[in-house]
């Protein structure tokens, strides 16, 4: 048994580079699990700088000098970054406060609507409906207390949040400006001959670039279209619900299904079974249909060739480890695992020679 394990180990780690790659993966995992909160601004800055590389590459292809490409990309980043902080977040926060203030009224309207069910079906009784609503009211109170205690507990972290808001633009600037120097410094710690690492890096550079930049554009387009549609229809809390719809595209197969419930529930409480509700349902269905069948194939030049079960498993695993960041990067991380498996050197087995045939 020990000989089998040793033979398997020798086949997988016969080259020095495979050991280096394994140590790099282990070091990154240990750092993320132990210092994840400390590394948040650095990781976020790396991701944002990576997203801005698309603008730099496009400007460089048309002949713009490097300094001009970096300046334009950084101006775009700063404009979007502070636009989100100054315009979008206060609007969403205000609508979230309004939603919590109106929840008791919405709950009463929902109770009146549900009390009609016993008249239309024998499966429900009025007593059951009242018990359900009592449980919902109790849970709603618990959620409110939890949010209050959570917000009070997070007050000491406001200073850290403000520091991160200042740090991220500074780090993004230096990651854009000194990209070549930083990559060269990191490469100095690696072996001189590194075909395995080069193959994994080349595969990941293409896959992650397509996914991260495409997903960011998809979030913006779906969110903006949803907001405009909800405003035109007259739906309450349009910015809050549009933000949820936009972020739902991060989680494949699950996000859209989960966000559908609050969108339709707000519409039903606001209008009931009226023409406006069915208009909302049709508009929301069109947005989801265009996103899945038109926008995704258009944005992602190279589809991630992974089974849906593997994608859902990656979302669950990495989301459980790193929360929202893990959910967002579940597919790139799964692609990294896949690239490592396919690029891992495998010894070529020598064909078995039939000694009986040679003897003849």
N, C-alpha and C positions, 0 to 999 in steps of 0.2 A: 504493500500500500504506500509506504514511504517512497519507494522508487517511482511509483506512478506520479505522485505529487511532485517529486523533484524533476521528473521528466517534463511534466506540464509547465512547471515554473521556468525551467530552462528554455522551453520553446517560446514562452510569452515574453521573457525578459532576457533574451539572448543578447540584445544590443544595448549599449549604454544610453542611447536616446530614449528608449522606452522607460527606463528607470527614471530619467530626468523628467519625462512627461508625467509619470505617476506621482513623483514628488511635488511637481508644480500643482497638480490637481489637488493633492492632499493639503498642501500649504494654503491654497486659495480657500478650500472648504473650511479649514480650521480658522482662518482669519474671518471669513464671513459669519461663521457660527459664534465666534467668541467676541469679535469686535464689529459686529454688523452695524450697530447704532452709530459707532464712531466713524465708520467708513461710508455712511450714507451720503454726505455731501461729495465725497471723492467719487463714489460710484455714479451718483447722479450727474456729476460734472463730466465724467468720461462718456456717459451715454449721450448727454446733450451735445458735447463736442463731436462725438461720432456722427450724430444726426446732421450737424452743420457741415460735415465734410462733403455732403452731396452738393451744397451750394458752392463750396470752394472748388470742387472738381469741375462743375459746369462752367464756372467763370474762367478757370484755367484753360479749359478746352477751347474757349473762344479768344484766347490770347491775353487775358487780364493778368497783370503781375501778381505775384504771390501776396504781397502786402495788401493790395487792393481787394483781392478775393477774401482774405481773412477779415479785413475791416468790414466789408459788406456783410459777411456771414455773422460777425459778432453784433453788428447793428441790428440785424434781423432778430437774432436771439434775444438781445436786451429788450427790444421793442415788444416781442411776444411775451417774454418772461414777466416784465413789469405790467404789461397790459392785462395778463391773467391775474396778477396780484391786486391791481388797482381797480379793475373793472369787473372781471368775471367773478372772482371769489366773493367780494361784498354783495353782489347781486344774488348769487346762489345762497349765501349765508342768510340774507334777509328773507328770501323765499322759504328757506328751511325753518326760520323762526315763525313765519306766518303759518306754515304747515302745522307745526306743533301747537300753535295757538288755536287753530281751527280743528284740531283732531277730535275734541269732544263733540263738536257740532257735526262733523263728518260721521262720527260713530253713531250718533242718534239717527241721522238720515239712513245710514246703512241698516240700523235696527228696524226702522219703519219699513224699509224695502224687504227685509228678510221675513218680517211678520206676515207678509202676504203669502209666503210659501205654503203654510199649512192649509190655506184655502184652495191652493192649486194642486197639492200633492199630499197623499197620506203618509209619505215617508218622513215628513217633518211635523212636529207638534210645536205649539206656541211655547210650551215649557222648555223644550230643547233649545229653541231660538233664544229665549231669555237667559238660559244657562250659558250658552255660547257667548252672548254679549257681555254677561257678567265676567266671564273668564277673560274676554278680550279687554274689558275695561281695567281689570286687575293687572293684566300683563302690560297694558299701556302705562299704568301708573309706575310699574316696576321699571319699565324702560326709561321713563322720565327721570326717576330717581337715579338710575344708573348713569344717564347722560350728565346729570347735574354733578354727581360725585366724580365722574370721569373728567369733566371740564375743570373742576376744582383741583383734582389731582394733577392735571397737566399744566397748571399755572406755573410751577417752577421750571417747566420745560420751554416756556415762551422765550426766555433769554437764549436758549440753544437754538430755537427756531429762527429767531432774528439773526443770530450769528450765521446760521446756514444760508439764510437769504442773502446775506452780504458775501459769504464765502463762494457760493456757487458761481456767480458771474465772474469773479476773479479767477477761480480755477479753470473755468471754461476758456477764458482768454488765454491763459498760459498753455493749456492743452492744445489749443488751436495754433498758437504762435510757435511753440517749441515741440511740436509733434515729432519731428524727425530726431531731435536730440534725445527726447524721452525714450522713444522706441530704440534708438541706438544704444542708450545706456542699459536698458533692459536686456537687449540682445547680447550685450557683453558678458552676461552671466550664463549664457547658454553655450552648448558645444558649437564648435566651428562648423562641423558638418551636421546638419539637422534636417534631413529630408522629411522625416515624420512630422516634426513640428511645423515645417513649411507647408506641408500638405494640409494639415489640420487648420493652420492659420488662413491659407488661401480659401479653403472651403467655407470656413466660418466668416471670413470677411465678406464674401458674396452673400451668404445666407442671412447673416445678421443685418447687413446693409439693406437688403431687400425688405426684411421683416420690420426692423425698427423704424426706418424712414417711411415705409409704406403704411405701417400701422398708425404712426403719428398722423399722417395725412388722412387716413381713413377715419380716425377719431374726430379730427377737425371737421371734415366734410359731413359725416353723419350727424355730429352734434349741431353744426350750424343749420343744416337742412331741417333737422328735427325742431330746433328752436323757432325757425321761421314758420314752419308748418303749424306748430302749436300756438304761436302768436296769431296767425291768420285765423285759425279755428276758434280761438278764444279760450283755450285750455288754461286752467289755473296752474301756477308754478311752472311756466314754460322753461325758464332757464335751468331750474333744478332737474326737471324731468329730461330735458335735452342733454344735460351733462351725464345723467345716468345712462341714457341711450347711447351717447358717444363712447363712454367708458365700457359699455357692455361688449363692444367688439373685441376687447382685449381677451375675453374668455371665450374661446371657440365653442360653439354648440350649446353652451350653458348660459352665457351672458344675456343673449337676446330673450331666451325663455324666462329668465328670472326678472328682467326689467319690464317685460310685457305686463306683469301683474300690477305694479303700481301705476303704470300709465293708464291702463284700462280702468282700474279701480277709481282713480281720481276723475276720469271722464264719466264713469257711471254715477258717482256720487254727485257730480256737478250737474249732469243732464238727465240721468236716468236712461231708460230704454227709448231714447229719442233719435231723431235724425242726426243730431250733432254727434252722438256717441258712435253711431255706425260710420259717420264720416271720419271720425278719429280712428276707428278701427281700420278702415280702408286705407287712410293715409299712412298709418303706422305700418300696415302690411306692405304697402308699396315701398316704403323706405327700407324695410328689412329685405324685401325681395331684390331691389336694385343694389343694395349693399352686397348681398351674397352672390348675385349672378352677374353683375356688371362691374361694380367698384373693385371688389377683391381680385378678379382676374386681370383688371386693368392696372392695378397698382403693383401687384406682386408678379414681377416678370418671371420668377422661378418659383413654382409652387413647392411647398414643403411636402416631400413625398413621404408622408407618415400616415399610419392607420389612425382613424378617429379614436380608437381605444387607447393607443399610445399617446395621443395628444391629451385626452382627458386625464390619463394617468400622470402625465408630466405636469399638468395644471394642479392636480391634487397634491403631488409630492413637493414640487417647488413652491407652490402657494402655502403649503403647510410649514415649510422651512423658513421662507422669507416674506410671507404676507403678500401685499399688493405687488411689490417688486418681483417676487417669485412668480406670481400669476402672469405679469406682463412679459417676463423673459422665459416663461416655461417652454415655449416652442424653440427659441434660440438655444436654450440650454439642452433641450432634448436633441436638437440638431448637432450640438457639440458632442454629445455622447455618441450619436450615430456616426459622426465624422471620425471620431477617435477609433471606434470599433472597426470601421471600414479601412482606415489608414494604418491600423496597427500591423506591423510586419508579421507575416506568417512564414515559417520555414517551409521551403519547397520539399515535399516528400519525394525521395528517390523511388522510381518505379521498381517494383519487386521483380527480381530476375528469377525465372523458373529454371532451377539447376538441372532438372530432368531433361528439359528441352536442349540445354547446352550439352549435356552428356550424350544425347542422341546425335 
